[in-house]
Amino acid sequence: MCLGLPGVSVVCVRHSLLLLVQRRLSQGSAMETEAKKRAAYMAVDKYVQNNQVLGIGSGSTIVHAVKRIAERVQKDGLKVVCVPSSFQARQLILQNKLPLSDLDQYPELDLAIDGADEVDNDLNLIKGGGGCLTQEKIVASCAKKFIVIADYRKISKCLGEKWKRGIPIEVIPKAYLPLTRTIAARFGGVAELRMAVSKAGPLVTDNGNFILDWKFEKVSDWKTVHCSIKMLPGVVETGLFIDLAEKVFFGMEDGTVEVRERPSQ
Ligand SMILES: O=C[C@H](O)[C@H](O)[C@H](O)COP(=O)(O)O
């Protein structure tokens, strides 16, 4: 309510603008959540079959996929076994009362499903925005099929166009400082130690390592760069997933789901 007092109308206008911005932001995120959910549901419904061993990725999009798998287990009597790619994935599997296993029991998976931070035209991915990448890549590489679920914001023509936080690189803690220098000197750009959000100090991965976010300048051959970075002593894995994803399901802004296949298949 605006009172007829000097200055009050300015306050009211500001307040209304703030509410408008907040509303837009929450609509945006509701739209993104809906897009993630649609992509996840379609991927699960098309690809998950009875008696499969599934690799479960990490992040916010995979939450919808796990929920859908659990729904199908409850409603349709679907039988699956789930292998997690992170602490979060393990918790999700347990919370949804799905059978939990590991790569010791099942070194070969029928299917792995995961999210991504960015996806280019060749279905190369940037992953690790949430600090999980090494176990995700291991799980994806053990699967006969690896499919990705994402919302429309992740679509890009070339890596780095959308994801501005740099390529996540998991490193052995003792090597982080020399690696920041070597990566910048050899490949250009800046590699920064990722800091934890609610603790003082660096983010520590599920494997007890650190993450460097490499803000690159220009890269034309991602495979070569990935291989060269992996050769550096102390590097555990990069968040570049090259030639791994077979299909990506994108939940779009208009409510549809766009499915893209890797061109070389
Ligand atoms: O480290 C996190 C993982 O690589 C996620 O799969 C990736 O960040 C995508 O996460 P979200 O589904 O939350 O966008």
The ligand as an SDF file (V2000), in Angstrom:
LIG
                    3D

 14 13  0  0  0  0  0  0  0  0999 V2000
   29.6070  -31.6940  -10.7960 O   0  0  0  0  0  0  0  0  0  0  0  0
   28.4790  -31.8400  -11.1680 C   0  0  0  0  0  0  0  0  0  0  0  0
   28.0510  -32.6610  -12.3060 C   0  0  0  0  0  0  0  0  0  0  0  0
   28.9880  -32.7810  -13.3340 O   0  0  0  0  0  0  0  0  0  0  0  0
   26.6770  -32.2640  -12.8280 C   0  0  0  0  0  0  0  0  0  0  0  0
   26.2070  -33.3290  -13.5940 O   0  0  0  0  0  0  0  0  0  0  0  0
   26.6870  -31.0030  -13.7030 C   0  0  0  0  0  0  0  0  0  0  0  0
   27.2560  -29.9350  -12.9800 O   0  0  0  0  0  0  0  0  0  0  0  0
   25.2590  -30.6120  -14.1380 C   0  0  0  0  0  0  0  0  0  0  0  0
   24.5330  -30.3120  -12.9970 O   0  0  0  0  0  0  0  0  0  0  0  0
   23.0090  -29.8170  -13.0560 P   0  0  0  0  0  0  0  0  0  0  0  0
   22.1900  -30.9720  -13.4790 O   0  0  0  0  0  0  0  0  0  0  0  0
   22.7220  -29.3680  -11.6610 O   0  0  0  0  0  0  0  0  0  0  0  0
   22.9610  -28.6740  -14.0300 O   0  0  0  0  0  0  0  0  0  0  0  0
  1  2  2  0
  2  3  1  0
  3  4  1  0
  3  5  1  0
  5  6  1  0
  5  7  1  0
  7  8  1  0
  7  9  1  0
  9 10  1  0
 10 11  1  0
 11 12  2  0
 11 13  1  0
 11 14  1  0
M  END
$$$$
